[in-house]
Amino acid sequence: MTADNVQWNRDMISSTDRKRQSDDDGTDIDAYSDWSPGSKKSCLDGPPLYDLSKTLNKIHKTFMEFKIPEDDPVYQTMNTLGKMDWALRRHRKHHKIQDFRISNTVRLDQLVDMWGSEMTKVAEFMMHSEEFRHLSSEEKFSIFKLVWQISQRFEKLTMSLEIFGKRALEEKILITSNTTAIQMEHVNVDLSKITDYTSIELRNMFHPFCSRLYDDVARPLLDLDPSSIEISYMLCQIIWHIAGKTMQGDILAAGEKFIAKIADDLHQYYMKEYKMANYAGRLIKLMTVVNSLQRIHLDRLKIMELAKIFDIFKVKITDPCFFQD
C-alpha cells in the first residue's frame, strides 16, 4: 500500500449537505482570542444527547469475556511485548490494501461512529496485557477512560506515516478509518449541532496542538522509522505511564510489573534482531517522542477544561468522562 493510490478531494458527505463553508486557516491568530463567556448566543433549543451505552456495553463485554488466542501456537510462545505487537498488527490488518480517500468534510455523527469503533479496538488491545486482565472491571475502566484517546491518536499517526510516508508529515494527513484519511489543516468538521463557534474559531483553538503533533511526534518518528515492536513498546509506555501517574494501589503495581517485562523484552529484541548491545541512544529518542505526545495530551486537556468553562461545546454525552480530550 502506497500513498500513490490515494483518491484526493473526496468528501464523506455531499457538498450540498454542508451547512458551512470551510474557513481559511488562521494559524497566526491567538488560540485564546474571542474566548469569552456570553460572547456567543446559542441557536440551539437544547444540547443534543449522544448515547454511548451500546459502545460501553461492548467494551464491558470485551473486558469480561476476552479470551487469549489459545489456538495460535505462535502467540503462545511469545513474550509480553511480542503479544502486544501481535495484537497491534492484528488490529492494523483491518487497514485493507485498497485506495484511501481524503475527506474534506466530516459530520459529527461520523466522528461518534469512529470513536466507538476505536474505543472497542483499544479495549481489545489492552486485554492482551496479563496485568491489565487481572485488574477488576472498575480498575480496567478507570485506566481505559484515561488513555483510549491518546493511544488511538498515536496509533493512527504511526499508521499514517507508514502508509503516506513523508507526505503525511508535509500535508498533515491522518488516517481516520480503514478507508478514509483527512488533512488536518483543511478538513471541515461540521460541529454546528453542538457549538455556536465557527470552523475557523475552533481551528484556531486547537491548531497549536495539531502543529505540535506533527512537529514534535510525527517528524522524529519519520526519521526513526520504528519497527512494529518499537511502536508497540511506545504505545504500551503511553498507556501505563498515564495510568501510573494518575492511579495508585493495584493499578500502579500492575503497571510497574508490565513495564519491567516489556523493557526486558525490548532488550532481547535489540540483541537478537539488531545485534545491538548499545541501543540506549535509540531508546532515548523513542521515549522523547512518547514524552512529547504526553505533554501535548496534557496541554490539550487544559484547553478542553477552558472550553467547558466557556461553554464552547453544547452537547450531552451519557458518559462524558470518556471524552476528556
Contacts in CASP RR format, 6 or more apart in sequence:
PFRMAT RR
TARGET T0000
AUTHOR 0000-0000-0000
METHOD contacts of the structure
MODEL  1
MTADNVQWNRDMISSTDRKRQSDDDGTDIDAYSDWSPGSKKSCLDGPPLY
DLSKTLNKIHKTFMEFKIPEDDPVYQTMNTLGKMDWALRRHRKHHKIQDF
RISNTVRLDQLVDMWGSEMTKVAEFMMHSEEFRHLSSEEKFSIFKLVWQI
SQRFEKLTMSLEIFGKRALEEKILITSNTTAIQMEHVNVDLSKITDYTSI
ELRNMFHPFCSRLYDDVARPLLDLDPSSIEISYMLCQIIWHIAGKTMQGD
ILAAGEKFIAKIADDLHQYYMKEYKMANYAGRLIKLMTVVNSLQRIHLDR
LKIMELAKIFDIFKVKITDPCFFQD
1 95 0 8 1.000
1 97 0 8 1.000
1 163 0 8 1.000
2 163 0 8 1.000
3 163 0 8 1.000
3 164 0 8 1.000
3 165 0 8 1.000
3 167 0 8 1.000
3 168 0 8 1.000
5 98 0 8 1.000
5 99 0 8 1.000
5 100 0 8 1.000
6 99 0 8 1.000
6 100 0 8 1.000
6 101 0 8 1.000
6 102 0 8 1.000
6 164 0 8 1.000
6 181 0 8 1.000
7 99 0 8 1.000
7 100 0 8 1.000
7 101 0 8 1.000
7 102 0 8 1.000
8 101 0 8 1.000
8 102 0 8 1.000
9 102 0 8 1.000
9 104 0 8 1.000
10 101 0 8 1.000
10 102 0 8 1.000
10 103 0 8 1.000
10 104 0 8 1.000
11 103 0 8 1.000
11 104 0 8 1.000
11 105 0 8 1.000
12 103 0 8 1.000
12 105 0 8 1.000
12 106 0 8 1.000
12 107 0 8 1.000
12 110 0 8 1.000
12 180 0 8 1.000
13 105 0 8 1.000
13 107 0 8 1.000
13 110 0 8 1.000
15 105 0 8 1.000
17 107 0 8 1.000
18 105 0 8 1.000
18 188 0 8 1.000
18 190 0 8 1.000
19 190 0 8 1.000
19 192 0 8 1.000
20 188 0 8 1.000
20 190 0 8 1.000
20 192 0 8 1.000
20 198 0 8 1.000
20 199 0 8 1.000
21 188 0 8 1.000
22 104 0 8 1.000
22 105 0 8 1.000
22 186 0 8 1.000
22 188 0 8 1.000
22 199 0 8 1.000
23 188 0 8 1.000
23 198 0 8 1.000
23 199 0 8 1.000
23 200 0 8 1.000
23 203 0 8 1.000
24 200 0 8 1.000
25 185 0 8 1.000
25 200 0 8 1.000
25 203 0 8 1.000
25 207 0 8 1.000
26 200 0 8 1.000
26 203 0 8 1.000
26 204 0 8 1.000
26 207 0 8 1.000
27 204 0 8 1.000
27 207 0 8 1.000
27 211 0 8 1.000
29 204 0 8 1.000
30 204 0 8 1.000
31 204 0 8 1.000
31 205 0 8 1.000
31 206 0 8 1.000
31 207 0 8 1.000
31 208 0 8 1.000
31 303 0 8 1.000
32 306 0 8 1.000
33 204 0 8 1.000
34 201 0 8 1.000
35 205 0 8 1.000
35 306 0 8 1.000
35 310 0 8 1.000
35 312 0 8 1.000
36 310 0 8 1.000
37 309 0 8 1.000
37 310 0 8 1.000
37 311 0 8 1.000
38 311 0 8 1.000
40 196 0 8 1.000
40 197 0 8 1.000
41 196 0 8 1.000
42 196 0 8 1.000
42 314 0 8 1.000
43 196 0 8 1.000
44 193 0 8 1.000
44 194 0 8 1.000
44 196 0 8 1.000
44 314 0 8 1.000
46 314 0 8 1.000
47 194 0 8 1.000
47 314 0 8 1.000
47 315 0 8 1.000
47 316 0 8 1.000
48 193 0 8 1.000
48 194 0 8 1.000
48 315 0 8 1.000
48 316 0 8 1.000
49 315 0 8 1.000
49 316 0 8 1.000
49 317 0 8 1.000
49 318 0 8 1.000
50 112 0 8 1.000
50 315 0 8 1.000
50 316 0 8 1.000
50 317 0 8 1.000
50 318 0 8 1.000
51 318 0 8 1.000
52 116 0 8 1.000
52 317 0 8 1.000
52 318 0 8 1.000
52 319 0 8 1.000
52 322 0 8 1.000
53 318 0 8 1.000
53 319 0 8 1.000
55 115 0 8 1.000
55 116 0 8 1.000
55 119 0 8 1.000
55 120 0 8 1.000
56 318 0 8 1.000
56 319 0 8 1.000
56 322 0 8 1.000
58 120 0 8 1.000
58 123 0 8 1.000
59 119 0 8 1.000
59 120 0 8 1.000
59 123 0 8 1.000
59 141 0 8 1.000
59 144 0 8 1.000
60 137 0 8 1.000
60 141 0 8 1.000
62 120 0 8 1.000
62 123 0 8 1.000
62 124 0 8 1.000
62 127 0 8 1.000
63 123 0 8 1.000
63 127 0 8 1.000
63 137 0 8 1.000
63 140 0 8 1.000
63 141 0 8 1.000
64 137 0 8 1.000
66 124 0 8 1.000
66 127 0 8 1.000
66 133 0 8 1.000
68 75 0 8 1.000
68 128 0 8 1.000
69 75 0 8 1.000
70 76 0 8 1.000
74 86 0 8 1.000
75 83 0 8 1.000
75 86 0 8 1.000
78 86 0 8 1.000
79 261 0 8 1.000
79 265 0 8 1.000
79 268 0 8 1.000
80 129 0 8 1.000
80 130 0 8 1.000
80 258 0 8 1.000
80 261 0 8 1.000
80 262 0 8 1.000
80 265 0 8 1.000
81 229 0 8 1.000
81 232 0 8 1.000
81 233 0 8 1.000
81 236 0 8 1.000
81 261 0 8 1.000
81 262 0 8 1.000
81 265 0 8 1.000
81 266 0 8 1.000
81 269 0 8 1.000
82 229 0 8 1.000
82 232 0 8 1.000
82 265 0 8 1.000
83 128 0 8 1.000
84 125 0 8 1.000
84 128 0 8 1.000
84 129 0 8 1.000
84 232 0 8 1.000
84 233 0 8 1.000
84 235 0 8 1.000
84 236 0 8 1.000
84 262 0 8 1.000
85 228 0 8 1.000
85 229 0 8 1.000
85 232 0 8 1.000
86 128 0 8 1.000
87 124 0 8 1.000
87 125 0 8 1.000
87 128 0 8 1.000
87 232 0 8 1.000
88 125 0 8 1.000
88 155 0 8 1.000
88 228 0 8 1.000
88 231 0 8 1.000
88 232 0 8 1.000
88 235 0 8 1.000
89 228 0 8 1.000
91 121 0 8 1.000
91 124 0 8 1.000
91 125 0 8 1.000
91 155 0 8 1.000
92 159 0 8 1.000
94 178 0 8 1.000
95 159 0 8 1.000
95 163 0 8 1.000
95 175 0 8 1.000
95 178 0 8 1.000
96 178 0 8 1.000
96 179 0 8 1.000
98 179 0 8 1.000
99 179 0 8 1.000
100 163 0 8 1.000
100 175 0 8 1.000
100 179 0 8 1.000
100 180 0 8 1.000
100 181 0 8 1.000
101 179 0 8 1.000
101 180 0 8 1.000
101 181 0 8 1.000
102 173 0 8 1.000
102 180 0 8 1.000
102 181 0 8 1.000
102 182 0 8 1.000
102 183 0 8 1.000
103 176 0 8 1.000
103 180 0 8 1.000
103 181 0 8 1.000
103 182 0 8 1.000
103 187 0 8 1.000
104 183 0 8 1.000
104 186 0 8 1.000
104 187 0 8 1.000
104 188 0 8 1.000
105 187 0 8 1.000
105 188 0 8 1.000
105 189 0 8 1.000
105 190 0 8 1.000
106 176 0 8 1.000
106 182 0 8 1.000
106 187 0 8 1.000
106 188 0 8 1.000
106 189 0 8 1.000
106 190 0 8 1.000
107 190 0 8 1.000
108 189 0 8 1.000
108 190 0 8 1.000
108 191 0 8 1.000
108 193 0 8 1.000
108 194 0 8 1.000
111 189 0 8 1.000
114 176 0 8 1.000
114 177 0 8 1.000
115 323 0 8 1.000
117 177 0 8 1.000
118 148 0 8 1.000
118 152 0 8 1.000
119 148 0 8 1.000
119 152 0 8 1.000
119 322 0 8 1.000
121 152 0 8 1.000
122 144 0 8 1.000
122 147 0 8 1.000
122 148 0 8 1.000
122 151 0 8 1.000
122 152 0 8 1.000
123 144 0 8 1.000
123 148 0 8 1.000
125 151 0 8 1.000
125 235 0 8 1.000
126 132 0 8 1.000
126 140 0 8 1.000
126 143 0 8 1.000
126 144 0 8 1.000
126 239 0 8 1.000
127 133 0 8 1.000
129 236 0 8 1.000
129 258 0 8 1.000
130 258 0 8 1.000
131 254 0 8 1.000
131 255 0 8 1.000
131 257 0 8 1.000
131 258 0 8 1.000
132 140 0 8 1.000
132 143 0 8 1.000
132 254 0 8 1.000
132 258 0 8 1.000
134 254 0 8 1.000
135 143 0 8 1.000
135 250 0 8 1.000
135 251 0 8 1.000
135 254 0 8 1.000
136 250 0 8 1.000
139 247 0 8 1.000
139 250 0 8 1.000
139 251 0 8 1.000
142 247 0 8 1.000
142 251 0 8 1.000
143 239 0 8 1.000
143 243 0 8 1.000
143 247 0 8 1.000
143 251 0 8 1.000
145 321 0 8 1.000
145 322 0 8 1.000
145 324 0 8 1.000
146 242 0 8 1.000
146 243 0 8 1.000
146 246 0 8 1.000
146 324 0 8 1.000
147 238 0 8 1.000
147 239 0 8 1.000
147 242 0 8 1.000
147 243 0 8 1.000
148 322 0 8 1.000
149 297 0 8 1.000
149 323 0 8 1.000
149 324 0 8 1.000
149 325 0 8 1.000
150 238 0 8 1.000
150 242 0 8 1.000
150 293 0 8 1.000
150 294 0 8 1.000
150 297 0 8 1.000
150 325 0 8 1.000
151 235 0 8 1.000
151 238 0 8 1.000
151 239 0 8 1.000
153 213 0 8 1.000
153 293 0 8 1.000
153 297 0 8 1.000
154 217 0 8 1.000
154 234 0 8 1.000
154 235 0 8 1.000
154 238 0 8 1.000
154 293 0 8 1.000
155 231 0 8 1.000
155 235 0 8 1.000
156 174 0 8 1.000
156 175 0 8 1.000
156 176 0 8 1.000
157 174 0 8 1.000
157 213 0 8 1.000
157 217 0 8 1.000
157 218 0 8 1.000
157 221 0 8 1.000
158 221 0 8 1.000
158 226 0 8 1.000
158 231 0 8 1.000
159 175 0 8 1.000
160 168 0 8 1.000
160 173 0 8 1.000
160 174 0 8 1.000
160 175 0 8 1.000
160 181 0 8 1.000
160 218 0 8 1.000
161 168 0 8 1.000
161 169 0 8 1.000
161 218 0 8 1.000
161 221 0 8 1.000
161 222 0 8 1.000
163 175 0 8 1.000
164 171 0 8 1.000
164 173 0 8 1.000
164 181 0 8 1.000
165 222 0 8 1.000
166 222 0 8 1.000
167 173 0 8 1.000
168 174 0 8 1.000
168 218 0 8 1.000
168 222 0 8 1.000
169 214 0 8 1.000
169 218 0 8 1.000
169 219 0 8 1.000
169 222 0 8 1.000
171 183 0 8 1.000
172 183 0 8 1.000
172 184 0 8 1.000
172 185 0 8 1.000
172 210 0 8 1.000
172 214 0 8 1.000
173 181 0 8 1.000
173 182 0 8 1.000
173 183 0 8 1.000
173 184 0 8 1.000
174 181 0 8 1.000
174 182 0 8 1.000
174 184 0 8 1.000
175 181 0 8 1.000
176 182 0 8 1.000
184 210 0 8 1.000
184 214 0 8 1.000
185 207 0 8 1.000
185 210 0 8 1.000
188 199 0 8 1.000
189 199 0 8 1.000
189 202 0 8 1.000
191 199 0 8 1.000
191 202 0 8 1.000
191 313 0 8 1.000
193 315 0 8 1.000
194 313 0 8 1.000
194 314 0 8 1.000
194 315 0 8 1.000
195 202 0 8 1.000
195 312 0 8 1.000
195 313 0 8 1.000
195 314 0 8 1.000
196 314 0 8 1.000
197 205 0 8 1.000
197 312 0 8 1.000
202 312 0 8 1.000
205 303 0 8 1.000
205 307 0 8 1.000
205 312 0 8 1.000
206 300 0 8 1.000
206 303 0 8 1.000
209 296 0 8 1.000
209 299 0 8 1.000
209 300 0 8 1.000
209 303 0 8 1.000
212 292 0 8 1.000
212 296 0 8 1.000
213 293 0 8 1.000
213 296 0 8 1.000
216 289 0 8 1.000
216 292 0 8 1.000
216 293 0 8 1.000
216 296 0 8 1.000
217 289 0 8 1.000
217 292 0 8 1.000
217 293 0 8 1.000
217 296 0 8 1.000
220 285 0 8 1.000
220 288 0 8 1.000
220 289 0 8 1.000
220 292 0 8 1.000
221 289 0 8 1.000
224 230 0 8 1.000
224 282 0 8 1.000
224 285 0 8 1.000
224 286 0 8 1.000
224 289 0 8 1.000
226 234 0 8 1.000
226 286 0 8 1.000
227 273 0 8 1.000
229 266 0 8 1.000
229 269 0 8 1.000
229 273 0 8 1.000
230 266 0 8 1.000
230 286 0 8 1.000
233 262 0 8 1.000
233 266 0 8 1.000
233 286 0 8 1.000
234 286 0 8 1.000
234 287 0 8 1.000
234 289 0 8 1.000
234 290 0 8 1.000
236 258 0 8 1.000
236 259 0 8 1.000
236 262 0 8 1.000
237 259 0 8 1.000
237 262 0 8 1.000
237 287 0 8 1.000
237 290 0 8 1.000
238 290 0 8 1.000
238 293 0 8 1.000
238 294 0 8 1.000
240 255 0 8 1.000
240 258 0 8 1.000
240 259 0 8 1.000
241 259 0 8 1.000
241 290 0 8 1.000
241 294 0 8 1.000
242 294 0 8 1.000
242 297 0 8 1.000
243 251 0 8 1.000
243 252 0 8 1.000
243 255 0 8 1.000
244 251 0 8 1.000
244 252 0 8 1.000
244 255 0 8 1.000
266 283 0 8 1.000
267 279 0 8 1.000
270 276 0 8 1.000
270 277 0 8 1.000
270 279 0 8 1.000
271 277 0 8 1.000
276 282 0 8 1.000
297 325 0 8 1.000
300 325 0 8 1.000
301 324 0 8 1.000
301 325 0 8 1.000
304 324 0 8 1.000
304 325 0 8 1.000
307 313 0 8 1.000
317 323 0 8 1.000
END
